[in-house]
Structures are given as structure tokens and as C-alpha cells.
């Protein structure tokens, strides 16, 4: 078998006992195997560099310089052998041990999952996805719990008891590639998309229930006519009673978009006030003074909450921002991005390669994955 012969010749090369004839034989075997279009279990260049470094460490300095080109060929032959024949090269036991102890695992890009961190008012952080179910913390007469559904909820132990403890402000944060659901102290439920932060009190007091949002969240508000629910998100202030709505307020987006599903919303942005009815979306520019209203398909606005991407009439940069946040990747662009609009929907559980293949069918761009970066080349 060529692989066994390469092993034998390589050991002779490392120990300096290889003849000129055997060197030529080793080179010929390399060229023979390199024509076989093998699939590599790891990146070819990375494996070559690692093997070259290992061989350089084994050979005398004078030989390193004189035989550099040959070494790269031999390193390449090692890759072929590993891929095709499953043979692991070694020169002596210690080298074999090093290879076994230092495996290089190719990084895999996977979809997001339920991941978040709760930061309490005292600075304590709780990793919610790994925290066990049950009581997580106590603030005054309010107990923070992770319920059976994996959601964070707040329960007041005695609603009639006086609470001398000051209101504490907690923050729940999802990273890129994370999402989470929380039930606020008033019973309102909030779904947080990836790369999102929500600041809220441990209990609501007074004539207003106020929270602060960065990122994207879907709200289902418990109705209380005596205490409107308000949300601050970038340059937008939203006031509701009992309402279902979605707010998209990422810092790397040019506008804040508020979409109403049920109830009524009063929205103030850029010194302009708008009243929304179900099915409408308000877009508040971050750079101008305009606030526009339009009727939209509400399913597109909350597609993320329901487990899929919607790219309907969406420019490619906005679409790829969604992909980047959910798969926790970087995106690099080349070509003309203007007037590049996508369409369609796809599950957020899909393999990223399948997702990008789907987007490529539009014909407006090609996509290439390099590590954790997606390179978008617009046509």
C-alpha cells in the first residue's frame, strides 16, 4: 500500500537515513496520491502547516532551509495519507503522543438556541440556560423562578404585604445565537430574539410599567388600565395597555420598527406621535425626523418568534443581519448592494449551508463560508 511505503520513507527522511533514490520515490508517491481528489477531514492548508512545523522541529536546522520545498510536499503527502488511508504519521512515540493530544477540531456553525444571562441589581449574574428549574433568587417579597417550560418568571409571595425593599432593576440579555422568554412581575410575557437586552424592575409600582429594550422582542402585555406599559427602544417610546406587539431596535439597523398585532399602541419618535392599529408597522428613522406607517404582513414581523426567517421584500443587508445574529457569524460584503432584495421564508433550524444555498437561488449574490465569516458577493 502506498501509505505504508510513505510512512517508511518519511521516517527515513526524518532520521536522515534516506537515500536520493528513496527521496525521489517519496516525491513520486506524493504526486501519485495527490491526483486522487480526496476529501479532507480538516482544512488542507492548516494540516500542511502543522505537519511542516512538526517536521521542521525534527530535522536539523541546516536541512530545514535546504529542503523547505520538499518538506511542504512531504507534509502534503501526509495529508493525503490521513484522508485516503486513515494512517497516522509518526516519527517516534513522543510525536505520536503530541498528535493525539492536540487534535484540531473544525469549527461548526450551528443555529441559535435558548441562551441568556440574568444580571440582578446587585451585580450577580445567572446563566439561565444552565440554571436548574426552581428558585433562582429573591428580591424583597418577589421570587425569581425558572419554571418547567424553561421560562423566567416573577412571583410576589404576598401581594398585600408592605415592601420596604427598594425596587431593583434587573437585565436579561441574550447573546448572538441566543433567545429566551421571560414573564415579567406584572404577568406580561416577553420573547427576546438574539443579541437583545431588556431592563425591567423586580416589581412594578406607580402609574406606569416601564422597560428598556435594545435588540428585538415580542410583547404580550397583561392589561392594566391604571398602569400603562411603556417601552423605550433607541429613539422610540411606546405606550400600550393590553396589547401584542413586536419591536425591532438593533443598534446596527437604520430604524426602529414597531409592529402591532392586537390592541392599540401610541408611539412617539423624532418628536412625532403615531397611533397604530393592528396590522400596522411604524418605522422611525434614526438619522432623520420621519416616522412612517404602513400595513404589513404581521407574520413576517414575528417570524423569528415562530421559528423561521422571513425575507419578504427585504434588502440583502437586513436579511444577512438576521442570519449573522442567529448563527453568531460575521458578514463581509463585496459588489453592489443597492437594489438587492430577497424574498421567501426558511426555518431557523436549518444548516447554514442549506440556508445560504437557498438565498443563492435568488441569483443576486453568491455566498462563501470562511471560518465564522460569510462572504457575500453581490452580482
C-alpha positions in Angstrom: 0.0 0.0 0.0 1.4 3.5 -0.9 0.5 4.8 2.5 2.7 2.3 4.3 5.6 2.9 2.0 5.3 6.7 2.6 5.4 6.1 6.3 8.6 4.1 6.0 10.2 6.6 3.7 9.1 9.6 5.8 10.7 8.0 8.9 13.9 7.6 7.0 13.8 11.2 5.9 13.4 12.4 9.4 16.2 10.3 10.8 18.5 11.4 7.9 19.0 7.8 6.5 17.0 8.3 3.3 18.9 7.9 0.0 18.5 10.1 -3.1 16.7 7.3 -4.8 14.2 7.0 -1.9 13.7 10.8 -1.9 12.6 10.6 -5.5 10.3 7.6 -4.7 8.7 9.6 -1.9 8.1 12.6 -4.2 6.6 10.3 -6.9 4.3 8.7 -4.3 3.1 12.1 -3.2 2.3 13.1 -6.8 0.5 9.8 -7.3 -1.7 10.2 -4.3 -2.3 14.0 -4.8 -4.2 13.2 -8.1 -6.9 11.3 -6.3 -9.2 14.2 -5.3 -9.6 13.1 -1.7 -11.9 14.8 0.8 -10.0 16.2 3.7 -11.3 15.9 7.2 -9.6 19.2 8.0 -8.5 22.3 6.2 -5.6 21.3 3.8 -3.5 24.3 4.4 -3.9 24.1 8.2 -2.9 20.4 8.3 0.1 21.1 6.0 1.3 23.9 8.2 1.0 21.8 11.3 2.9 18.9 9.8 5.5 21.2 8.3 6.1 22.7 11.7 6.4 19.3 13.3 8.8 18.1 10.6 10.9 21.2 11.0 11.2 20.6 14.7 12.5 17.1 13.9 15.1 17.9 11.3 18.5 19.7 11.8 18.4 23.5 11.1 20.7 23.2 8.0 18.3 20.7 6.5 15.2 22.9 7.1 16.4 25.6 4.8 17.8 23.4 2.0 14.7 21.1 1.8 11.9 23.6 2.5 10.1 22.9 -0.7 10.5 19.2 -0.3 9.1 19.4 3.2 5.9 21.1 2.0 5.5 18.3 -0.5 6.0 15.7 2.2 3.6 17.5 4.5 1.0 17.4 1.7 1.6 13.7 1.2 0.9 13.2 4.9 -2.5 14.9 4.5 -3.4 12.7 1.5 -2.4 9.6 3.5 -4.5 10.6 6.5 -7.5 11.3 4.3 -7.3 8.4 2.0 -5.8 5.5 4.0 -6.5 6.6 7.6 -2.8 6.2 8.5 -1.4 8.5 11.1 2.2 9.5 10.6 4.7 9.3 13.4 8.5 9.6 13.7 8.8 8.5 17.3 6.5 7.8 20.2 6.6 11.4 21.6 5.5 12.9 18.2 2.6 10.4 18.0 1.6 11.4 21.5 1.6 15.1 20.6 -0.7 14.4 17.6 -3.1 12.5 19.8 -3.2 15.2 22.5 -3.6 18.2 20.2 -6.5 17.4 17.8 -7.7 20.3 15.7 -11.5 20.4 15.6 -13.1 22.2 12.7 -15.5 24.9 14.0 -19.1 24.2 13.2 -21.7 26.9 12.6 -25.0 25.9 14.3 -28.3 27.7 14.7 -29.1 29.6 17.9 -30.8 28.1 20.9 -32.3 29.2 24.3 -29.3 31.0 25.9 -29.4 34.1 28.2 -27.9 35.7 31.2 -29.9 37.4 34.0 -28.0 40.2 35.8 -29.5 41.2 39.1 -29.5 44.7 40.6 -26.7 43.7 43.0 -24.4 42.7 40.0 -24.9 38.9 40.4 -25.2 37.1 37.1 -27.2 33.9 36.5 -26.6 31.8 33.3 -30.2 30.9 32.6 -29.8 28.1 30.1 -27.7 26.0 32.5 -29.6 27.1 35.7 -31.8 24.4 37.2 -35.5 24.7 37.4 -37.0 26.3 40.6 -36.0 29.3 42.7 -33.1 31.4 41.3 -33.2 34.5 43.6 -35.3 36.5 45.9 -35.7 40.3 45.8 -37.8 41.6 48.7 -41.1 39.7 48.6 -40.6 38.7 44.9 -39.2 35.3 43.9 -37.5 34.7 40.6 -38.1 31.3 39.3 -37.2 29.1 36.3 -40.4 27.3 35.5 -41.0 23.8 33.9 -41.1 25.4 30.4 -37.6 26.9 31.0 -39.0 30.5 31.2 -38.0 33.0 33.8 -41.0 34.2 35.9 -41.6 36.5 38.9 -44.0 35.7 41.7 -44.9 38.0 44.6 -45.1 36.0 47.7 -47.6 38.3 49.5 -49.3 41.0 47.3 -50.8 42.6 50.4 -47.6 42.9 52.4 -45.8 46.2 52.6 -42.5 46.1 50.8 -39.8 48.3 52.3 -37.2 47.0 49.9 -36.4 49.5 47.1 -37.4 48.4 43.5 -34.4 46.6 41.9 -33.7 46.8 38.2 -32.7 43.5 36.5 -31.4 42.9 33.0 -31.9 39.8 30.9 -29.5 39.5 27.9 -29.3 37.1 25.0 -26.1 36.8 23.1 -25.8 36.4 19.3 -27.1 32.9 18.7 -29.5 33.0 21.7 -33.1 33.6 22.5 -35.2 33.4 25.7 -38.6 34.0 27.2 -39.5 35.9 30.4 -42.7 36.5 32.3 -42.4 39.9 34.0 -43.6 40.7 37.5 -47.0 42.0 36.2 -47.6 38.8 34.2 -46.7 40.2 30.8 -44.7 37.8 28.6 -41.7 38.8 26.5 -39.9 36.8 23.9 -36.3 38.0 23.3 -34.6 37.5 20.0 -30.8 37.1 19.6 -28.4 39.8 20.7 -31.1 41.5 22.8 -31.2 43.2 26.2 -34.2 44.0 28.4 -34.0 46.1 31.6 -37.0 46.0 33.9 -37.9 46.3 37.6 -38.2 43.5 40.1 -41.8 44.8 40.7 -43.9 47.4 39.0 -45.1 50.3 41.2 -46.9 53.6 40.5 -48.8 54.7 37.4 -46.5 53.2 34.8 -44.9 49.9 34.0 -41.7 50.8 32.2 -38.9 48.6 30.5 -35.9 49.4 28.3 -35.1 47.4 25.2 -32.1 47.0 22.9 -32.5 44.5 20.1 -35.7 42.7 19.3 -38.6 41.4 21.4 -42.2 40.4 21.1 -44.5 41.5 23.9 -47.8 40.2 25.2 -48.9 42.7 27.8 -51.1 42.0 30.7 -53.9 44.6 30.7 -54.0 47.1 33.5 -55.9 50.3 32.7 -54.4 52.0 35.8 -50.8 51.5 34.8 -49.9 51.7 31.1 -47.0 49.6 29.9 -44.2 51.6 28.2 -41.1 50.6 26.3 -38.1 52.7 25.5 -36.1 51.5 22.5 -33.5 53.7 20.9 -35.3 56.9 19.8 -38.8 55.4 20.2 -41.2 55.5 23.1 -44.1 53.1 23.1 -47.2 53.2 25.4 -49.8 50.4 25.5 -52.4 48.9 27.7 -53.3 45.2 26.9 -51.5 44.6 23.6 -49.4 42.3 21.5 -46.6 43.9 19.5 -43.1 43.4 18.2 -40.2 45.9 18.5 -37.0 45.7 16.4 -34.4 48.1 17.7 -30.9 46.8 16.9 -28.1 49.4 17.0 -26.8 48.3 13.6 -30.2 48.9 11.9 -31.1 52.3 10.4 -34.5 52.4 12.0 -36.7 51.2 14.8 -39.7 49.1 13.7 -42.8 48.6 15.8 -45.4 46.2 14.6 -48.9 45.9 16.2 -50.7 42.6 16.3 -53.5 43.2 18.8 -54.8 46.2 20.8 -53.6 49.7 20.4 -50.2 51.5 20.5 -49.3 55.1 21.0 -45.8 55.7 19.6 -43.6 58.7 19.9 -40.3 59.1 17.9 -38.5 62.1 16.5 -41.0 64.4 18.2 -43.8 62.8 16.2 -46.6 60.8 17.7 -48.4 58.0 15.8 -51.3 55.8 16.8 -51.1 52.2 15.4 -53.9 49.8 14.7 -53.5 46.0 14.3 -51.6 45.1 11.2 -49.6 48.4 11.0 -45.9 48.9 11.4 -44.3 52.2 12.4 -40.7 52.8 11.1 -38.8 55.5 13.0 -35.6 56.6 11.2 -32.5 57.1 13.4 -31.0 59.6 11.1 -34.0 61.7 10.0 -37.1 63.1 11.6 -39.6 60.9 9.8 -41.9 58.2 11.2 -43.8 56.3 8.6 -46.8 53.9 9.0 -47.6 51.1 6.6 -49.8 48.0 6.6 -47.7 44.8 6.7 -48.0 41.1 7.0 -47.7 40.7 10.7 -46.4 37.1 10.3 -43.2 38.5 8.7 -42.5 40.7 11.8 -42.8 37.8 14.3 -41.4 35.0 12.0 -38.3 34.8 14.3 -40.5 34.1 17.3 -42.3 31.3 15.4 -39.0 29.7 14.4 -38.3 30.8 10.8 -36.7 33.6 8.8 -38.9 35.8 6.6 -37.0 37.7 3.9 -40.1 39.0 2.1 -39.2 42.2 0.2 -36.1 42.6 2.4 -32.8 44.1 1.3 -29.8 41.8 1.5 -28.0 43.6 4.3 -31.0 43.5 6.6 -31.5 39.8 5.8 -27.9 39.0 6.5 -28.0 40.9 9.8 -30.7 38.4 10.8 -28.6 35.5 9.8 -25.5 36.9 11.5 -27.3 37.4 14.8 -28.9 34.0 14.8 -25.9 31.9 13.7 -23.3 34.2 15.5 -21.2 34.9 12.5 -19.7 37.9 10.8 -20.7 39.0 7.3 -18.4 40.7 4.7 -19.8 42.2 1.5 -18.4 42.9 -1.9 -20.0 44.2 -5.1 -23.0 46.5 -5.5 -25.5 46.0 -2.6 -28.0 48.6 -3.9 -31.5 47.3 -5.0 -30.7 43.8 -3.9 -34.0 42.5 -2.5 -34.7 38.9 -1.2 -37.9 37.0 -0.7 -39.3 33.8 0.8 -39.1 32.1 4.2 -36.9 29.3 5.7 -36.7 27.6 9.1 -34.2 29.0 11.6 -33.2 25.4 12.5 -31.7 24.8 9.0 -28.0 24.1 8.5 -26.4 27.4 7.5 -25.1 25.9 4.2 -28.6 25.0 3.2 -29.8 28.4 4.2 -27.2 30.2 2.1 -27.8 27.8 -0.9 -31.5 28.9 -0.6 -30.6 32.6 -0.7 -28.2 32.0 -3.6 -31.2 30.7 -5.7 -32.3 34.4 -6.0 -29.3 34.9 -8.3 -28.5 38.3 -6.8 -25.5 37.1 -4.7 -23.1 34.2 -4.0 -22.2 33.1 -0.5 -18.9 31.6 0.8 -18.1 30.5 4.4 -14.6 31.1 5.8 -14.4 30.1 9.4 -17.1 32.0 11.2 -17.4 34.6 8.4 -19.8 34.7 5.5 -18.6 36.5 2.4 -21.5 37.9 0.3 -20.6 38.8 -3.3 -23.4 40.7 -4.9 -23.7 40.4 -8.7 
